[in-house]
């Protein structure tokens, strides 16, 4: 059944943080490579630390050698005949270059995740699969991405928030892509960079009051969309453990919730997953009213994708079910005011460099439906809502079929209706 377009949504499709046009990605890589060729100085300390790990740890050396050796021959050169990412030393030089760059706007294809773009084809082979599951490697990637995050929060990173007609985030091309930006988001066009202090400040921008009204705020039977996101999957009867790495990517609650004592409450229940694109609003809002029972951030992987999907040109786009078990994620357990919902869980899941899960609520706090509960820093990602097996829930996907071709449903919009609890 083909997906239908819903009226109450925006046009950002699931998984659109790398260009669909390979030539655009190749052109971006060539531009970064040209800058890297001129950079003959020392690596930044956090990049040098990763280099030291690769060259002193047997497993890391093997993985980073294999992941580039095993890139398909057809992906080793760009359409202009130039080599792409050659080896781990070339990768490190490219990392070093982009550590002090914020992504520019590009009408023909946004390279929203630059580290992901550099690793794109090396992620989908045995070396990449093994390497990006290694805890030592993940620790060094985390340190590097955190350092990049510091740059993206600095005033220097705001330089791309300009009115250049092609590359500026307030230029003519960007205004065509986001025509209602000034009306939708809190900003001041009379100030430099519209008042945004940094790139991160721009990407964690807030809606103006009333732009995203809360669906039936006093009706506790209505669940609202926790993120501005495109529906990816609805799964029922979810198991405690399952083979989440196979092509079907079934959910495995024990690993999604990181062996939390509450996991047994959800076995056999329902999981709803949806994707936030690089142009989406990035803050999380409470899907229900209730008391925050527990919050946790689980450190995990950044560039691991399931081999069962083969070569994913926007990896890990096609691995969203898989990364729900292994990627960095934030867990927020809420005991809903509506007893027919009871305990539910919001799971914010990092994808690639968008893995800073910033939880802004605390244990014991009462939240109202639509209240902010956290955010992703920089770009898009994916998230899940998890419900117990005796919750009678009917989803409203606004005329769409979940999948990679779905489009954003507005945050705070009606996403599900809950009826009386099922008999046990």
C-alpha positions, 0 to 999 in steps of 0.5 A, spaced: 500 500 500 503 506 498 504 511 503 499 517 503 501 524 505 497 527 511 495 534 511 497 536 518 505 534 517 511 537 514 515 535 508 521 532 511 522 525 509 524 519 514 532 518 513 534 525 509 540 527 513 545 525 507 543 527 500 539 522 496 544 525 490 550 521 490 554 527 486 552 532 491 555 527 497 561 526 492 562 534 491 562 535 498 567 530 500 572 533 494 571 540 498 573 537 504 578 533 502 581 539 498 581 543 505 584 537 508 590 536 503 592 543 505 592 541 513 599 539 514 599 541 522 598 536 528 592 533 529 587 536 534 588 532 541 582 528 541 583 526 533 590 524 535 588 520 541 583 516 536 589 515 532 594 512 537 588 507 539 588 505 532 595 504 532 596 501 539 590 496 539 590 490 535 583 490 534 582 497 532 588 497 527 584 491 524 577 494 524 580 500 521 584 497 516 579 492 514 573 497 513 576 501 508 580 495 504 573 492 504 569 498 501 566 496 494 571 497 488 565 502 485 565 506 491 573 507 491 572 513 486 568 519 485 564 520 479 570 525 477 575 519 478 578 522 484 579 517 490 574 518 496 576 516 503 582 512 502 584 509 509 584 511 516 589 516 516 585 519 510 579 519 515 583 522 521 585 528 516 578 529 514 575 528 521 581 534 523 578 538 518 571 538 520 572 539 527 572 546 526 566 547 521 559 547 522 554 544 516 552 549 511 545 549 507 545 546 501 539 546 496 540 540 492 542 535 498 544 537 506 550 533 508 547 534 515 552 529 518 559 530 516 562 524 520 557 520 517 558 522 510 566 520 511 564 513 514 558 512 510 561 506 505 566 503 511 560 502 516 557 497 511 562 491 512 565 486 517 570 491 519 566 497 520 560 492 523 565 490 528 569 496 529 563 500 531 561 495 536 567 496 540 567 499 546 574 502 546 573 505 539 566 508 541 569 511 547 574 515 543 568 517 538 564 519 543 570 524 546 571 526 539 564 528 538 563 531 544 569 536 542 565 537 536 559 539 540 563 544 544 565 547 537 558 547 535 556 551 541 561 556 540 559 563 537 564 561 532 560 556 529 554 561 528 558 563 521 554 559 517 548 562 519 548 568 514 544 570 508 549 567 503 544 565 497 546 558 496 550 556 503 547 560 508 541 558 513 538 565 512 539 565 505 534 565 499 535 557 498 534 556 505 528 561 506 525 557 500 526 550 504 523 553 510 519 559 508 515 560 515 521 560 519 521 567 522 513 565 524 514 559 527 521 559 531 523 564 536 528 569 533 529 576 531 531 577 524 534 584 526 539 581 530 546 578 527 544 570 526 537 572 527 539 572 535 542 565 535 548 564 539 551 558 535 550 553 530 547 548 536 543 554 539 540 554 531 538 547 531 535 546 538 531 552 536 524 553 540 517 554 536 513 560 538 507 560 543 501 556 539 505 554 533 504 547 535 498 546 539 497 540 544 492 536 541 486 535 546 490 537 552 485 535 558 483 529 555 488 523 558 486 518 552 489 522 547 497 521 546 501 526 542 507 526 538 513 527 542 517 529 537 516 532 530 517 526 526 516 521 521 513 514 523 517 509 522 514 502 525 509 500 529 510 493 533 506 489 537 507 483 542 514 485 542 519 480 546 524 481 551 529 478 547 529 477 539 534 477 534 534 485 533 540 484 528 537 480 522 533 484 516 527 484 520 530 488 526 525 486 531 525 489 537 528 486 543 526 490 550 531 487 554 537 491 550 533 497 548 531 499 555 538 496 558 536 491 562 532 496 566 528 493 572 522 496 569 523 492 562 518 486 564 512 491 565 513 492 557 514 485 555 509 483 550 507 490 549 507 495 543 513 500 540 512 506 536 518 508 532 519 515 528 525 519 525 527 526 526 530 529 519 536 534 520 531 540 518 526 538 524 525 541 530 529 537 535 526 538 542 522 532 545 515 533 549 511 529 553 506 524 550 502 524 556 501 527 562 504 524 568 510 523 573 517 522 571 519 515 575 526 514 572 531 517 567 537 514 564 542 516 559 545 509 556 552 510 552 552 506 546 554 505 539 555 511 534 556 508 527 554 501 527 549 498 522 546 491 521 549 488 515 543 484 514 541 491 510 547 491 505 550 497 503 545 503 505 547 509 502 544 513 508 547 509 513 544 507 519 537 510 516 535 503 514 538 500 521 533 504 525 530 498 529 537 495 530 540 501 533 534 502 538 538 496 542 545 498 541 546 506 540 546 511 545 539 513 548 536 517 553 530 513 557 524 517 560 519 512 564 513 516 565 507 513 570 501 516 566 495 520 570 491 515 565 491 509 569 489 505 562 496 507 560 500 506 566 507 506 566 510 508 559 517 509 556 520 515 551 526 512 548 531 518 545 536 514 540 542 517 537 544 516 530 551 517 528 553 524 531 547 526 533 547 522 540 547 527 545 541 525 549 539 531 553 534 529 558 531 536 561 526 533 566 528 529 573 525 523 577 519 525 581 517 531 576 510 531 574 509 533 567 503 535 563 502 533 556 506 537 551 511 539 556 518 539 554 522 533 557 529 533 553 532 534 546 537 532 541 543 536 540 544 537 532 541 534 527 536 529 526 535 522 530 530 517 532 525 515 538 520 510 540 514 510 545 514 503 549 507 501 552 505 495 556 501 489 553 495 490 556 494 498 554 489 498 548 492 503 543 490 505 536 495 509 533 493 515 528 498 516 523 495 521 519 493 517 513 500 514 512 503 507 512 510 507 517 516 506 513 522 510 510 517 514 505 513 517 511 513 524 512 513 528 519 507 529 523 507 535 527 510 535 535 504 535 540 499 532 534 494 527 536 498 520 535 494 515 538 488 514 542 488 509 549 482 505 551 480 501 557 485 496 559 485 489 556 484 484 561 490 480 563 
